[in-house]
Amino acid sequence: MKVFFILPAVLATCLAKAVPLDGIVKAAAGYAYAVDLAVPVPLSGFSCMKKYGYKTVFLRGYDPTGAGRFDTNAVNNIRSANQAGLGTEVYMTPQPHSNKRGSEQFRELYEGLRSGKIQ
């Protein structure tokens, strides 16, 4: 069921065209075209984004559902985005209602990236 939602979303992203800046709008810190993702995306999806002017992807590294856990899509998404020539930023959404402390949740993110050989 998720495939029916994810594939059209990636396709729509690939077919979308970046809106040209009109001289009035300036992007702070160089993030004119970026996308925020919390789903697995194949290399072809990231390559398509790069082709249409995207520079950076913001990738979820920690899934806040339930008690919170490392997002298993993060490592492959980081690798694919980098291979496509995109910059990557990893974000964490902690779960404040978890029985795990914030430091433990951060450690899970850190160890998940480290075990995936992401530096």
ZILIN-V854478 format. One record per run of one state. SS is the DSSP state (a for helix, b for strand, c for the rest). FROM is the first residue (numbers start at 1). TO is the last residue. If there is no record, write none. Layout:
ss = [SS	SS]
from = [FROM	FROM]
to = [TO	TO]
This chain:
ss = [c	a	c	a	c	b	c	a	c	b	c	b	c	a	c	b	c	a	c]
from = [1	2	16	28	31	34	38	43	52	56	64	69	71	74	84	87	93	102	116]
to = [1	15	27	30	33	37	42	51	55	63	68	70	73	83	86	92	101	115	119]
